[in-house]
Amino acid sequence: MILYVHYAKNKRKEDNMQKLIRAVVNIFPKPIRDLYYKYEEKWLYLFFGVLTTVVSFVSAGVAKSLLENAGMGKSAVSNLSTVISWICAVTFAYVTNRLWVFDSKAHGVKELTAEAASFYGGRVFTLLAEMAIMWLGYSLIGINYWITKVAANVIVLILNYVISKVFVFRNREAAPEKINE
C-alpha cells in the first residue's frame, strides 16, 4: 500500500528524473549518446548500482563501527553489519530499479506486493552469497574488511542484475496472439 501511494505521488518526480538523466546524456557527443541509448537499461542499472553500493558501504561502515565499539567479535561484526547494510541497500535498490531502471508496470497492492516479495526474495539469495564471501574472506582468511566487501559487492551486483531482469521486472505483458492464415 505504501509503495503504491509513493508511486502515485512520485510519478511526476519519475518523469523529472528521466528528463534530468536525458538532459545530462544529451550534453555528450552523438556517439556517446547513441551508446547510452542503445544500452540505457544497463547504464541506469550500473549508475543506480553504484549508488546502492554507496548506501551499502555507508550503512555497513556505521554498523561496523557501532558493533565494534559494542565489543562484538569479528564474526558478529561481519554478519550483523552485512545484514544491516543489506536492508538499507535493497530498499534503495528496489525503489530505484522499479522507478528508473526497469520501469515497472506493476500497480495495485497485489501486484506491488508480489513484485517487492520477488525482489527481496532474490536479494536474500545474494545476501547469503555476500555473507559467505565476507565470512570466508574477512573472518576466516583475514583479508581486509573493505577489500572483501568490494569483491563481494561486484559479484552481488552482477547476480542482482540477472535476478531482477529475469525474475522480478520481466515484461509481464502477454505476447500478441498469432493470427491463423
PyMOL CGO cylinders between C-alpha atoms (Angstrom):
from pymol import cmd
from pymol.cgo import CYLINDER

trace = [
    CYLINDER, 0.00, 0.00, 0.00, 2.75, 2.44, 0.96, 0.3, 1, 1, 1, 1, 1, 1,
    CYLINDER, 2.75, 2.44, 0.96, 4.68, 1.72, -2.24, 0.3, 1, 1, 1, 1, 1, 1,
    CYLINDER, 4.68, 1.72, -2.24, 1.54, 2.23, -4.33, 0.3, 1, 1, 1, 1, 1, 1,
    CYLINDER, 1.54, 2.23, -4.33, 0.86, 5.62, -2.74, 0.3, 1, 1, 1, 1, 1, 1,
    CYLINDER, 0.86, 5.62, -2.74, 4.54, 6.51, -3.07, 0.3, 1, 1, 1, 1, 1, 1,
    CYLINDER, 4.54, 6.51, -3.07, 4.44, 5.51, -6.75, 0.3, 1, 1, 1, 1, 1, 1,
    CYLINDER, 4.44, 5.51, -6.75, 1.32, 7.55, -7.49, 0.3, 1, 1, 1, 1, 1, 1,
    CYLINDER, 1.32, 7.55, -7.49, 2.63, 10.64, -5.70, 0.3, 1, 1, 1, 1, 1, 1,
    CYLINDER, 2.63, 10.64, -5.70, 6.05, 10.43, -7.31, 0.3, 1, 1, 1, 1, 1, 1,
    CYLINDER, 6.05, 10.43, -7.31, 5.06, 9.76, -10.93, 0.3, 1, 1, 1, 1, 1, 1,
    CYLINDER, 5.06, 9.76, -10.93, 5.89, 13.39, -11.76, 0.3, 1, 1, 1, 1, 1, 1,
    CYLINDER, 5.89, 13.39, -11.76, 9.24, 13.07, -9.96, 0.3, 1, 1, 1, 1, 1, 1,
    CYLINDER, 9.24, 13.07, -9.96, 9.93, 9.96, -12.03, 0.3, 1, 1, 1, 1, 1, 1,
    CYLINDER, 9.93, 9.96, -12.03, 9.35, 11.94, -15.19, 0.3, 1, 1, 1, 1, 1, 1,
    CYLINDER, 9.35, 11.94, -15.19, 11.61, 14.70, -13.87, 0.3, 1, 1, 1, 1, 1, 1,
    CYLINDER, 11.61, 14.70, -13.87, 14.36, 12.18, -13.09, 0.3, 1, 1, 1, 1, 1, 1,
    CYLINDER, 14.36, 12.18, -13.09, 14.13, 10.75, -16.60, 0.3, 1, 1, 1, 1, 1, 1,
    CYLINDER, 14.13, 10.75, -16.60, 14.26, 14.27, -18.04, 0.3, 1, 1, 1, 1, 1, 1,
    CYLINDER, 14.26, 14.27, -18.04, 17.31, 15.08, -15.91, 0.3, 1, 1, 1, 1, 1, 1,
    CYLINDER, 17.31, 15.08, -15.91, 19.11, 11.92, -16.97, 0.3, 1, 1, 1, 1, 1, 1,
    CYLINDER, 19.11, 11.92, -16.97, 18.35, 12.54, -20.64, 0.3, 1, 1, 1, 1, 1, 1,
    CYLINDER, 18.35, 12.54, -20.64, 19.44, 16.19, -20.36, 0.3, 1, 1, 1, 1, 1, 1,
    CYLINDER, 19.44, 16.19, -20.36, 22.78, 15.10, -18.93, 0.3, 1, 1, 1, 1, 1, 1,
    CYLINDER, 22.78, 15.10, -18.93, 23.21, 12.40, -21.59, 0.3, 1, 1, 1, 1, 1, 1,
    CYLINDER, 23.21, 12.40, -21.59, 22.36, 14.86, -24.36, 0.3, 1, 1, 1, 1, 1, 1,
    CYLINDER, 22.36, 14.86, -24.36, 25.35, 17.02, -23.37, 0.3, 1, 1, 1, 1, 1, 1,
    CYLINDER, 25.35, 17.02, -23.37, 27.68, 14.30, -24.65, 0.3, 1, 1, 1, 1, 1, 1,
    CYLINDER, 27.68, 14.30, -24.65, 28.73, 13.85, -28.30, 0.3, 1, 1, 1, 1, 1, 1,
    CYLINDER, 28.73, 13.85, -28.30, 26.39, 11.83, -30.53, 0.3, 1, 1, 1, 1, 1, 1,
    CYLINDER, 26.39, 11.83, -30.53, 28.44, 8.59, -30.49, 0.3, 1, 1, 1, 1, 1, 1,
    CYLINDER, 28.44, 8.59, -30.49, 28.35, 8.52, -26.69, 0.3, 1, 1, 1, 1, 1, 1,
    CYLINDER, 28.35, 8.52, -26.69, 24.63, 9.38, -26.63, 0.3, 1, 1, 1, 1, 1, 1,
    CYLINDER, 24.63, 9.38, -26.63, 23.93, 6.61, -29.12, 0.3, 1, 1, 1, 1, 1, 1,
    CYLINDER, 23.93, 6.61, -29.12, 25.88, 4.15, -26.99, 0.3, 1, 1, 1, 1, 1, 1,
    CYLINDER, 25.88, 4.15, -26.99, 23.96, 5.24, -23.89, 0.3, 1, 1, 1, 1, 1, 1,
    CYLINDER, 23.96, 5.24, -23.89, 20.54, 4.90, -25.52, 0.3, 1, 1, 1, 1, 1, 1,
    CYLINDER, 20.54, 4.90, -25.52, 21.44, 1.53, -27.06, 0.3, 1, 1, 1, 1, 1, 1,
    CYLINDER, 21.44, 1.53, -27.06, 22.24, 0.15, -23.60, 0.3, 1, 1, 1, 1, 1, 1,
    CYLINDER, 22.24, 0.15, -23.60, 20.17, 2.55, -21.48, 0.3, 1, 1, 1, 1, 1, 1,
    CYLINDER, 20.17, 2.55, -21.48, 18.82, -0.05, -19.05, 0.3, 1, 1, 1, 1, 1, 1,
    CYLINDER, 18.82, -0.05, -19.05, 22.29, -1.42, -18.33, 0.3, 1, 1, 1, 1, 1, 1,
    CYLINDER, 22.29, -1.42, -18.33, 23.77, 2.07, -17.85, 0.3, 1, 1, 1, 1, 1, 1,
    CYLINDER, 23.77, 2.07, -17.85, 20.95, 3.02, -15.47, 0.3, 1, 1, 1, 1, 1, 1,
    CYLINDER, 20.95, 3.02, -15.47, 21.40, -0.24, -13.58, 0.3, 1, 1, 1, 1, 1, 1,
    CYLINDER, 21.40, -0.24, -13.58, 25.11, 0.42, -13.29, 0.3, 1, 1, 1, 1, 1, 1,
    CYLINDER, 25.11, 0.42, -13.29, 24.55, 4.02, -12.15, 0.3, 1, 1, 1, 1, 1, 1,
    CYLINDER, 24.55, 4.02, -12.15, 21.96, 3.11, -9.53, 0.3, 1, 1, 1, 1, 1, 1,
    CYLINDER, 21.96, 3.11, -9.53, 24.00, 0.02, -8.63, 0.3, 1, 1, 1, 1, 1, 1,
    CYLINDER, 24.00, 0.02, -8.63, 26.92, 2.28, -7.75, 0.3, 1, 1, 1, 1, 1, 1,
    CYLINDER, 26.92, 2.28, -7.75, 24.60, 4.45, -5.63, 0.3, 1, 1, 1, 1, 1, 1,
    CYLINDER, 24.60, 4.45, -5.63, 23.23, 1.29, -3.99, 0.3, 1, 1, 1, 1, 1, 1,
    CYLINDER, 23.23, 1.29, -3.99, 26.81, 0.25, -3.23, 0.3, 1, 1, 1, 1, 1, 1,
    CYLINDER, 26.81, 0.25, -3.23, 27.42, 3.64, -1.61, 0.3, 1, 1, 1, 1, 1, 1,
    CYLINDER, 27.42, 3.64, -1.61, 24.31, 3.13, 0.55, 0.3, 1, 1, 1, 1, 1, 1,
    CYLINDER, 24.31, 3.13, 0.55, 25.56, -0.37, 1.39, 0.3, 1, 1, 1, 1, 1, 1,
    CYLINDER, 25.56, -0.37, 1.39, 29.09, 0.78, 2.28, 0.3, 1, 1, 1, 1, 1, 1,
    CYLINDER, 29.09, 0.78, 2.28, 27.99, 3.77, 4.36, 0.3, 1, 1, 1, 1, 1, 1,
    CYLINDER, 27.99, 3.77, 4.36, 25.46, 1.73, 6.33, 0.3, 1, 1, 1, 1, 1, 1,
    CYLINDER, 25.46, 1.73, 6.33, 27.99, -1.13, 6.71, 0.3, 1, 1, 1, 1, 1, 1,
    CYLINDER, 27.99, -1.13, 6.71, 30.65, 1.28, 7.96, 0.3, 1, 1, 1, 1, 1, 1,
    CYLINDER, 30.65, 1.28, 7.96, 28.33, 2.84, 10.51, 0.3, 1, 1, 1, 1, 1, 1,
    CYLINDER, 28.33, 2.84, 10.51, 27.13, -0.59, 11.66, 0.3, 1, 1, 1, 1, 1, 1,
    CYLINDER, 27.13, -0.59, 11.66, 30.69, -1.98, 11.79, 0.3, 1, 1, 1, 1, 1, 1,
    CYLINDER, 30.69, -1.98, 11.79, 31.86, 0.92, 13.91, 0.3, 1, 1, 1, 1, 1, 1,
    CYLINDER, 31.86, 0.92, 13.91, 28.92, 0.67, 16.31, 0.3, 1, 1, 1, 1, 1, 1,
    CYLINDER, 28.92, 0.67, 16.31, 29.23, -3.10, 16.63, 0.3, 1, 1, 1, 1, 1, 1,
    CYLINDER, 29.23, -3.10, 16.63, 32.99, -2.99, 17.19, 0.3, 1, 1, 1, 1, 1, 1,
    CYLINDER, 32.99, -2.99, 17.19, 32.55, -0.28, 19.82, 0.3, 1, 1, 1, 1, 1, 1,
    CYLINDER, 32.55, -0.28, 19.82, 29.97, -2.54, 21.49, 0.3, 1, 1, 1, 1, 1, 1,
    CYLINDER, 29.97, -2.54, 21.49, 32.73, -5.17, 21.82, 0.3, 1, 1, 1, 1, 1, 1,
    CYLINDER, 32.73, -5.17, 21.82, 31.39, -7.71, 19.34, 0.3, 1, 1, 1, 1, 1, 1,
    CYLINDER, 31.39, -7.71, 19.34, 33.74, -10.21, 17.70, 0.3, 1, 1, 1, 1, 1, 1,
    CYLINDER, 33.74, -10.21, 17.70, 34.73, -10.35, 14.03, 0.3, 1, 1, 1, 1, 1, 1,
    CYLINDER, 34.73, -10.35, 14.03, 32.09, -12.92, 13.07, 0.3, 1, 1, 1, 1, 1, 1,
    CYLINDER, 32.09, -12.92, 13.07, 29.25, -10.96, 14.69, 0.3, 1, 1, 1, 1, 1, 1,
    CYLINDER, 29.25, -10.96, 14.69, 30.51, -7.69, 13.19, 0.3, 1, 1, 1, 1, 1, 1,
    CYLINDER, 30.51, -7.69, 13.19, 30.75, -9.30, 9.75, 0.3, 1, 1, 1, 1, 1, 1,
    CYLINDER, 30.75, -9.30, 9.75, 27.29, -10.88, 9.85, 0.3, 1, 1, 1, 1, 1, 1,
    CYLINDER, 27.29, -10.88, 9.85, 25.34, -8.07, 11.53, 0.3, 1, 1, 1, 1, 1, 1,
    CYLINDER, 25.34, -8.07, 11.53, 26.90, -5.24, 9.53, 0.3, 1, 1, 1, 1, 1, 1,
    CYLINDER, 26.90, -5.24, 9.53, 26.20, -7.18, 6.33, 0.3, 1, 1, 1, 1, 1, 1,
    CYLINDER, 26.20, -7.18, 6.33, 22.52, -7.70, 7.25, 0.3, 1, 1, 1, 1, 1, 1,
    CYLINDER, 22.52, -7.70, 7.25, 22.06, -4.04, 8.23, 0.3, 1, 1, 1, 1, 1, 1,
    CYLINDER, 22.06, -4.04, 8.23, 23.71, -2.77, 5.05, 0.3, 1, 1, 1, 1, 1, 1,
    CYLINDER, 23.71, -2.77, 5.05, 21.67, -5.28, 3.03, 0.3, 1, 1, 1, 1, 1, 1,
    CYLINDER, 21.67, -5.28, 3.03, 18.36, -3.97, 4.37, 0.3, 1, 1, 1, 1, 1, 1,
    CYLINDER, 18.36, -3.97, 4.37, 19.32, -0.37, 3.58, 0.3, 1, 1, 1, 1, 1, 1,
    CYLINDER, 19.32, -0.37, 3.58, 20.76, -1.13, 0.15, 0.3, 1, 1, 1, 1, 1, 1,
    CYLINDER, 20.76, -1.13, 0.15, 17.98, -3.47, -1.02, 0.3, 1, 1, 1, 1, 1, 1,
    CYLINDER, 17.98, -3.47, -1.02, 15.29, -0.98, -0.09, 0.3, 1, 1, 1, 1, 1, 1,
    CYLINDER, 15.29, -0.98, -0.09, 17.11, 1.76, -2.01, 0.3, 1, 1, 1, 1, 1, 1,
    CYLINDER, 17.11, 1.76, -2.01, 17.69, -0.60, -4.95, 0.3, 1, 1, 1, 1, 1, 1,
    CYLINDER, 17.69, -0.60, -4.95, 14.06, -1.70, -5.13, 0.3, 1, 1, 1, 1, 1, 1,
    CYLINDER, 14.06, -1.70, -5.13, 12.78, 1.86, -5.38, 0.3, 1, 1, 1, 1, 1, 1,
    CYLINDER, 12.78, 1.86, -5.38, 15.37, 2.96, -7.98, 0.3, 1, 1, 1, 1, 1, 1,
    CYLINDER, 15.37, 2.96, -7.98, 15.10, -0.24, -10.03, 0.3, 1, 1, 1, 1, 1, 1,
    CYLINDER, 15.10, -0.24, -10.03, 11.33, -0.10, -10.02, 0.3, 1, 1, 1, 1, 1, 1,
    CYLINDER, 11.33, -0.10, -10.02, 11.05, 3.54, -10.99, 0.3, 1, 1, 1, 1, 1, 1,
    CYLINDER, 11.05, 3.54, -10.99, 14.01, 4.27, -13.25, 0.3, 1, 1, 1, 1, 1, 1,
    CYLINDER, 14.01, 4.27, -13.25, 15.86, 1.15, -14.37, 0.3, 1, 1, 1, 1, 1, 1,
    CYLINDER, 15.86, 1.15, -14.37, 13.22, -1.40, -15.32, 0.3, 1, 1, 1, 1, 1, 1,
    CYLINDER, 13.22, -1.40, -15.32, 10.22, 0.99, -15.49, 0.3, 1, 1, 1, 1, 1, 1,
    CYLINDER, 10.22, 0.99, -15.49, 7.94, -1.40, -13.66, 0.3, 1, 1, 1, 1, 1, 1,
    CYLINDER, 7.94, -1.40, -13.66, 4.32, -1.52, -14.76, 0.3, 1, 1, 1, 1, 1, 1,
    CYLINDER, 4.32, -1.52, -14.76, 3.07, -3.16, -11.56, 0.3, 1, 1, 1, 1, 1, 1,
    CYLINDER, 3.07, -3.16, -11.56, 0.14, -1.30, -9.99, 0.3, 1, 1, 1, 1, 1, 1,
    CYLINDER, 0.14, -1.30, -9.99, -2.15, -2.02, -7.10, 0.3, 1, 1, 1, 1, 1, 1,
    CYLINDER, -2.15, -2.02, -7.10, -1.37, -3.57, -3.78, 0.3, 1, 1, 1, 1, 1, 1,
    CYLINDER, -1.37, -3.57, -3.78, -1.40, -7.18, -5.03, 0.3, 1, 1, 1, 1, 1, 1,
    CYLINDER, -1.40, -7.18, -5.03, 0.99, -6.60, -7.95, 0.3, 1, 1, 1, 1, 1, 1,
    CYLINDER, 0.99, -6.60, -7.95, 3.32, -4.36, -5.92, 0.3, 1, 1, 1, 1, 1, 1,
    CYLINDER, 3.32, -4.36, -5.92, 3.44, -6.84, -3.06, 0.3, 1, 1, 1, 1, 1, 1,
    CYLINDER, 3.44, -6.84, -3.06, 4.26, -9.71, -5.43, 0.3, 1, 1, 1, 1, 1, 1,
    CYLINDER, 4.26, -9.71, -5.43, 6.93, -7.62, -7.17, 0.3, 1, 1, 1, 1, 1, 1,
    CYLINDER, 6.93, -7.62, -7.17, 8.52, -6.47, -3.91, 0.3, 1, 1, 1, 1, 1, 1,
    CYLINDER, 8.52, -6.47, -3.91, 8.42, -10.00, -2.49, 0.3, 1, 1, 1, 1, 1, 1,
    CYLINDER, 8.42, -10.00, -2.49, 10.19, -11.42, -5.53, 0.3, 1, 1, 1, 1, 1, 1,
    CYLINDER, 10.19, -11.42, -5.53, 12.74, -8.58, -5.46, 0.3, 1, 1, 1, 1, 1, 1,
    CYLINDER, 12.74, -8.58, -5.46, 13.55, -9.05, -1.77, 0.3, 1, 1, 1, 1, 1, 1,
    CYLINDER, 13.55, -9.05, -1.77, 13.44, -12.84, -2.18, 0.3, 1, 1, 1, 1, 1, 1,
    CYLINDER, 13.44, -12.84, -2.18, 16.04, -12.69, -4.95, 0.3, 1, 1, 1, 1, 1, 1,
    CYLINDER, 16.04, -12.69, -4.95, 18.14, -10.41, -2.82, 0.3, 1, 1, 1, 1, 1, 1,
    CYLINDER, 18.14, -10.41, -2.82, 18.03, -12.92, 0.06, 0.3, 1, 1, 1, 1, 1, 1,
    CYLINDER, 18.03, -12.92, 0.06, 19.98, -15.28, -2.18, 0.3, 1, 1, 1, 1, 1, 1,
    CYLINDER, 19.98, -15.28, -2.18, 22.63, -12.65, -2.86, 0.3, 1, 1, 1, 1, 1, 1,
    CYLINDER, 22.63, -12.65, -2.86, 22.67, -11.69, 0.83, 0.3, 1, 1, 1, 1, 1, 1,
    CYLINDER, 22.67, -11.69, 0.83, 23.63, -15.27, 1.63, 0.3, 1, 1, 1, 1, 1, 1,
    CYLINDER, 23.63, -15.27, 1.63, 26.27, -15.17, -1.10, 0.3, 1, 1, 1, 1, 1, 1,
    CYLINDER, 26.27, -15.17, -1.10, 27.65, -11.88, 0.30, 0.3, 1, 1, 1, 1, 1, 1,
    CYLINDER, 27.65, -11.88, 0.30, 27.65, -13.24, 3.85, 0.3, 1, 1, 1, 1, 1, 1,
    CYLINDER, 27.65, -13.24, 3.85, 29.55, -16.34, 2.69, 0.3, 1, 1, 1, 1, 1, 1,
    CYLINDER, 29.55, -16.34, 2.69, 32.12, -14.20, 0.87, 0.3, 1, 1, 1, 1, 1, 1,
    CYLINDER, 32.12, -14.20, 0.87, 32.50, -11.88, 3.89, 0.3, 1, 1, 1, 1, 1, 1,
    CYLINDER, 32.50, -11.88, 3.89, 32.84, -14.82, 6.28, 0.3, 1, 1, 1, 1, 1, 1,
    CYLINDER, 32.84, -14.82, 6.28, 35.35, -16.59, 4.06, 0.3, 1, 1, 1, 1, 1, 1,
    CYLINDER, 35.35, -16.59, 4.06, 37.41, -13.52, 3.14, 0.3, 1, 1, 1, 1, 1, 1,
    CYLINDER, 37.41, -13.52, 3.14, 37.28, -11.43, 6.31, 0.3, 1, 1, 1, 1, 1, 1,
    CYLINDER, 37.28, -11.43, 6.31, 36.51, -13.76, 9.20, 0.3, 1, 1, 1, 1, 1, 1,
    CYLINDER, 36.51, -13.76, 9.20, 38.28, -16.94, 8.09, 0.3, 1, 1, 1, 1, 1, 1,
    CYLINDER, 38.28, -16.94, 8.09, 41.15, -15.89, 5.79, 0.3, 1, 1, 1, 1, 1, 1,
    CYLINDER, 41.15, -15.89, 5.79, 41.67, -12.44, 7.33, 0.3, 1, 1, 1, 1, 1, 1,
    CYLINDER, 41.67, -12.44, 7.33, 41.54, -10.31, 4.16, 0.3, 1, 1, 1, 1, 1, 1,
    CYLINDER, 41.54, -10.31, 4.16, 40.91, -6.63, 4.84, 0.3, 1, 1, 1, 1, 1, 1,
    CYLINDER, 40.91, -6.63, 4.84, 37.20, -5.97, 5.54, 0.3, 1, 1, 1, 1, 1, 1,
    CYLINDER, 37.20, -5.97, 5.54, 36.84, -3.36, 2.76, 0.3, 1, 1, 1, 1, 1, 1,
    CYLINDER, 36.84, -3.36, 2.76, 38.70, -5.36, 0.11, 0.3, 1, 1, 1, 1, 1, 1,
    CYLINDER, 38.70, -5.36, 0.11, 36.43, -8.31, 0.86, 0.3, 1, 1, 1, 1, 1, 1,
    CYLINDER, 36.43, -8.31, 0.86, 33.37, -6.03, 0.83, 0.3, 1, 1, 1, 1, 1, 1,
    CYLINDER, 33.37, -6.03, 0.83, 34.28, -4.62, -2.62, 0.3, 1, 1, 1, 1, 1, 1,
    CYLINDER, 34.28, -4.62, -2.62, 34.83, -8.09, -4.10, 0.3, 1, 1, 1, 1, 1, 1,
    CYLINDER, 34.83, -8.09, -4.10, 31.56, -9.32, -2.61, 0.3, 1, 1, 1, 1, 1, 1,
    CYLINDER, 31.56, -9.32, -2.61, 29.66, -6.31, -3.97, 0.3, 1, 1, 1, 1, 1, 1,
    CYLINDER, 29.66, -6.31, -3.97, 30.94, -6.79, -7.52, 0.3, 1, 1, 1, 1, 1, 1,
    CYLINDER, 30.94, -6.79, -7.52, 29.70, -10.38, -7.50, 0.3, 1, 1, 1, 1, 1, 1,
    CYLINDER, 29.70, -10.38, -7.50, 26.41, -9.37, -5.89, 0.3, 1, 1, 1, 1, 1, 1,
    CYLINDER, 26.41, -9.37, -5.89, 25.83, -6.53, -8.39, 0.3, 1, 1, 1, 1, 1, 1,
    CYLINDER, 25.83, -6.53, -8.39, 26.08, -8.94, -11.32, 0.3, 1, 1, 1, 1, 1, 1,
    CYLINDER, 26.08, -8.94, -11.32, 23.87, -11.56, -9.67, 0.3, 1, 1, 1, 1, 1, 1,
    CYLINDER, 23.87, -11.56, -9.67, 21.27, -8.93, -8.74, 0.3, 1, 1, 1, 1, 1, 1,
    CYLINDER, 21.27, -8.93, -8.74, 21.01, -7.64, -12.32, 0.3, 1, 1, 1, 1, 1, 1,
    CYLINDER, 21.01, -7.64, -12.32, 20.36, -11.14, -13.64, 0.3, 1, 1, 1, 1, 1, 1,
    CYLINDER, 20.36, -11.14, -13.64, 17.78, -11.87, -10.94, 0.3, 1, 1, 1, 1, 1, 1,
    CYLINDER, 17.78, -11.87, -10.94, 16.00, -8.52, -11.49, 0.3, 1, 1, 1, 1, 1, 1,
    CYLINDER, 16.00, -8.52, -11.49, 15.98, -8.80, -15.27, 0.3, 1, 1, 1, 1, 1, 1,
    CYLINDER, 15.98, -8.80, -15.27, 14.93, -12.45, -15.48, 0.3, 1, 1, 1, 1, 1, 1,
    CYLINDER, 14.93, -12.45, -15.48, 12.64, -12.91, -12.47, 0.3, 1, 1, 1, 1, 1, 1,
    CYLINDER, 12.64, -12.91, -12.47, 11.42, -9.63, -10.99, 0.3, 1, 1, 1, 1, 1, 1,
    CYLINDER, 11.42, -9.63, -10.99, 10.95, -6.91, -13.61, 0.3, 1, 1, 1, 1, 1, 1,
    CYLINDER, 10.95, -6.91, -13.61, 10.47, -9.10, -16.66, 0.3, 1, 1, 1, 1, 1, 1,
    CYLINDER, 10.47, -9.10, -16.66, 7.99, -7.98, -19.28, 0.3, 1, 1, 1, 1, 1, 1,
    CYLINDER, 7.99, -7.98, -19.28, 4.70, -9.31, -17.95, 0.3, 1, 1, 1, 1, 1, 1,
    CYLINDER, 4.70, -9.31, -17.95, 2.58, -8.21, -20.89, 0.3, 1, 1, 1, 1, 1, 1,
    CYLINDER, 2.58, -8.21, -20.89, 1.12, -11.10, -22.81, 0.3, 1, 1, 1, 1, 1, 1,
    CYLINDER, 1.12, -11.10, -22.81, 2.53, -11.70, -26.26, 0.3, 1, 1, 1, 1, 1, 1,
    CYLINDER, 2.53, -11.70, -26.26, 0.16, -10.90, -29.11, 0.3, 1, 1, 1, 1, 1, 1,
    CYLINDER, 0.16, -10.90, -29.11, -1.74, -13.89, -30.37, 0.3, 1, 1, 1, 1, 1, 1,
    CYLINDER, -1.74, -13.89, -30.37, -0.81, -15.22, -33.79, 0.3, 1, 1, 1, 1, 1, 1,
    CYLINDER, -0.81, -15.22, -33.79, -3.46, -14.97, -36.45, 0.3, 1, 1, 1, 1, 1, 1,
    CYLINDER, -3.46, -14.97, -36.45, -4.00, -18.20, -38.31, 0.3, 1, 1, 1, 1, 1, 1,
    CYLINDER, -4.00, -18.20, -38.31, -3.78, -17.69, -42.04, 0.3, 1, 1, 1, 1, 1, 1,
]
cmd.load_cgo(trace, "trace")
